[in-house]
Amino acid sequence: MMTLPELTLAVIALLVTPGPTNTLMLVAGAERGLAGAARLIPAELAGYLTTILPLALVGATVLAAWPGLHAAVTLTAGMWVAVLAVRLWGLPATGEVGPVDARAVFVTTALNPKALIFGLAILPSPERLGTNLTIFAGLVVAVALLWATTGAALRGGSRGQPRALQLLRRLASVWLGAVSLVLILRGAGA
């Protein structure tokens, strides 16, 4: 079992790693500013907890009973991230708010492979699950604010530059496409 400082470092290291949820928070910060993006944090936390709680409580048993379930979840996550990549790519350069809403953040986070790692490997501890989840929740908020602040800083002025926002969306789309491909290949067992 990890000590609390080890747990904290492990959670921070995994949370701060660029991935689908962080990409959405970055784009949300650029589209909506920090205050608008911060309103999405409850959806991110709810998405993580939707996956983590059942996994932390019974995940290892369920995955042992149904070995194909992990591959199915990974494939589903890959397909969802591909949909997000296509949606981000297709937005016009007008500066309008894109597909980064609470639903997208919730679903993306619930399907995020990081949630599997948190729920199966990092957070489970029968005697400390409540403490671990409290630390986790606080760190989710802090890291989400970090990514949203970075996006807001890239935004520039009150509405930002439409072409710069389109470039950020396109870069995020390419990154999400790459993440999607990795997930789909892993889920397919390639």
Disulfide bonds with the S-S distance in Angstrom:
none
